[in-house]
Each structure stands twice: as structure tokens, then as C-alpha cells.
């Protein structure tokens, strides 16, 4: 019997996950109004699993599904870190922002497309810089951390530039 979910029907997985996520959100809002964080975790997990499933169907032609899957996983981890770590005066978590930057670096390292890697490394520079500036440490430590971050990510970008085809 032919598999229903094949290369041509990958979109069914995303539609089903989207509808299921909307349903979970509606149930939470109507009957479990105090369970917003659990719903956040569940919805992101459902969507992340759906994109990873699409990616696993055909890793060569559906390579792009790894990007939203990894981004959703990054948001999931960032949300958890932001939820459990101390907040600043505005209610934001600098550790959550830093986690998002670290996740961008990891995504850049995992993905295979050089141009996508460079974009993620630039996102990492910006988010890590903002997160470091939000940290409750002395200015000197912020400068040291930002310099280390720019050097590390700059090194990664230079390595990727070497892989790009020369025109």
C-alpha cells in the first residue's frame, strides 16, 4: 500500500499541525485560561514536529523545512529560558534574548546552505548584542562579551565565505 504522506503530499502534515494548533489554542482560551505557557509549549512542539516530519520525508528537496523547524525549536527553548529566568525592570529576560542568539548560531552551524548560514550568523550578532546589553553586569564586562561574540561569529562568517563559489 502506497504511503499517503509522500513527497507530493508533505503539505498535509503542515495543514494538520496548523489546524491542531489552532484547536489547542481555542480549547485553552475557552476552558483553561491559566494554561497559556503550557499551550505555548504544546503548539510550538506540534508545529516543530510537523516541520521536522516534512524535512524527514525528503531531506534533499524539502531541505527548507529544517529552517522553520529549527526556528520553532529555538523559540521553544527561548520561551522556556525566558519563563524561568529573572526579568529586568521592563519584564524582559536578557537570558531569553541571549538564548535566541545562541540558537541562531547553532542553526547556522547545523544548516548546510552557506547563504542561509550567513543570514543566521548576522541574526545571532544582533540578538546576542542586545541580550548582552540587557545583562545586569558592568559596562566593561558587556564590552568584553560583545567583542568575544563579534570575533567568534565573524570567524564563523569568514569560514562560510570561503565555501561560497567565487564569481
C-alpha positions as CSV (number, residue, x, y, z in Angstrom):
1,X,0.0,0.0,0.0
2,X,1.4,3.4,-1.0
3,X,2.3,5.7,1.8
4,X,-0.3,8.6,2.0
5,X,2.2,11.1,3.1
6,X,4.9,11.2,0.4
7,X,6.9,13.8,-1.4
8,X,3.8,15.2,-3.1
9,X,1.6,15.4,0.0
10,X,4.0,16.9,2.5
11,X,1.8,19.9,2.9
12,X,-0.9,17.8,4.6
13,X,1.3,17.4,7.6
14,X,1.6,21.2,8.0
15,X,-2.1,21.8,7.5
16,X,-3.0,19.2,10.1
17,X,-0.5,20.6,12.6
18,X,-1.8,24.1,12.0
19,X,-5.4,23.1,12.5
20,X,-4.5,21.1,15.6
21,X,-2.5,24.0,17.0
22,X,-5.5,26.4,16.4
23,X,-7.8,23.8,18.1
24,X,-5.4,23.5,21.1
25,X,-5.3,27.3,21.4
26,X,-9.1,27.6,21.2
27,X,-9.6,25.0,23.9
28,X,-7.0,26.7,26.2
29,X,-8.6,30.1,25.8
30,X,-12.1,28.8,26.5
31,X,-11.6,26.2,29.2
32,X,-8.0,26.6,30.5
33,X,-7.3,30.3,30.6
34,X,-4.5,29.9,33.2
35,X,-2.5,27.5,31.0
36,X,-1.1,29.9,28.4
37,X,2.5,28.8,28.9
38,X,1.6,25.0,28.6
39,X,-0.3,25.8,25.4
40,X,2.6,27.9,24.1
41,X,4.9,24.8,24.6
42,X,2.4,22.4,23.1
43,X,1.7,24.5,20.0
44,X,5.4,25.1,19.3
45,X,6.1,21.4,19.8
46,X,3.4,20.4,17.4
47,X,4.5,22.8,14.7
48,X,8.2,21.9,15.2
49,X,7.5,18.2,14.9
50,X,5.4,18.8,11.7
51,X,8.2,20.7,10.0
52,X,10.8,18.1,11.1
53,X,8.5,15.4,9.7
54,X,8.3,17.2,6.4
55,X,12.1,17.5,6.3
56,X,12.4,13.8,7.0
57,X,10.3,12.9,4.0
58,X,12.9,14.1,1.5
59,X,15.9,15.8,3.0
60,X,17.3,16.9,-0.3
61,X,14.3,18.6,-2.0
62,X,12.4,19.6,1.3
63,X,15.6,21.0,2.9
64,X,13.8,24.3,3.6
65,X,11.6,22.7,6.2
66,X,14.6,22.4,8.5
67,X,14.7,26.3,8.8
68,X,11.2,26.8,10.3
69,X,11.6,23.6,12.3
70,X,14.8,24.9,13.9
71,X,13.4,28.4,14.3
72,X,10.4,26.9,16.2
73,X,12.6,24.8,18.3
74,X,14.7,27.9,19.1
75,X,11.5,29.8,20.1
76,X,10.5,26.9,22.3
77,X,13.8,26.9,24.1
78,X,13.9,30.7,24.3
79,X,10.4,30.8,25.8
80,X,11.3,28.3,28.4
81,X,14.5,30.1,29.4
82,X,12.7,33.5,29.4
83,X,9.9,32.0,31.6
84,X,12.2,30.5,34.3
85,X,15.0,33.2,34.4
86,X,14.9,36.6,36.2
87,X,13.4,39.5,34.4
88,X,14.7,43.1,34.2
89,X,12.7,46.2,35.2
90,X,10.7,46.1,31.9
91,X,9.7,42.4,32.4
92,X,12.1,41.1,29.7
93,X,14.6,38.3,30.2
94,X,18.0,39.1,28.9
95,X,18.8,35.4,29.2
96,X,16.0,34.6,26.8
97,X,17.4,37.1,24.3
98,X,20.8,35.6,24.6
99,X,19.3,32.1,24.2
100,X,17.8,33.2,20.9
101,X,21.2,34.4,19.7
102,X,22.9,31.2,20.7
103,X,20.1,29.2,18.9
104,X,20.8,31.3,15.8
105,X,24.4,30.3,15.9
106,X,23.5,26.7,16.4
107,X,21.1,26.8,13.5
108,X,23.8,28.4,11.3
109,X,26.1,25.6,12.2
110,X,23.5,22.8,11.5
111,X,22.2,24.1,8.2
112,X,24.1,23.2,5.0
113,X,23.3,26.2,2.7
114,X,26.1,28.8,3.1
115,X,24.0,31.8,2.3
116,X,21.4,30.8,4.9
117,X,24.2,30.3,7.5
118,X,25.4,33.8,6.9
119,X,21.9,35.3,7.5
120,X,21.6,33.3,10.7
121,X,25.0,34.4,11.9
122,X,24.1,38.1,11.4
123,X,20.8,37.5,13.3
124,X,23.0,35.9,16.0
125,X,25.2,39.0,16.2
126,X,22.2,41.3,16.7
127,X,20.3,39.2,19.2
128,X,23.4,38.4,21.2
129,X,24.4,42.0,21.3
130,X,21.0,43.1,22.5
131,X,20.9,40.4,25.1
132,X,24.4,41.2,26.4
133,X,23.5,44.9,26.6
134,X,20.4,43.9,28.7
135,X,22.5,41.9,31.2
136,X,22.9,43.3,34.7
137,X,26.7,43.5,34.6
138,X,29.3,46.3,34.5
139,X,29.9,48.0,31.2
140,X,33.4,46.6,31.0
141,X,32.0,43.0,31.0
142,X,29.4,43.9,28.4
143,X,32.2,45.3,26.1
144,X,34.3,42.1,26.6
145,X,31.3,39.8,25.9
146,X,30.3,41.8,22.8
147,X,33.9,41.8,21.5
148,X,34.2,38.0,22.0
149,X,30.8,37.4,20.4
150,X,31.7,39.6,17.3
151,X,35.0,37.8,17.0
152,X,33.5,34.3,17.2
153,X,30.6,35.0,14.8
154,X,32.9,36.9,12.5
155,X,35.2,33.9,12.3
156,X,32.2,31.7,11.5
157,X,31.1,34.1,8.7
158,X,34.6,34.2,7.3
159,X,34.7,30.3,7.2
160,X,31.4,30.3,5.3
161,X,32.6,33.0,2.9
162,X,35.4,30.6,1.9
163,X,32.8,28.0,1.0
164,X,30.9,30.2,-1.3
165,X,31.5,29.8,-5.0
166,X,33.7,32.6,-6.5
167,X,32.1,34.7,-9.3
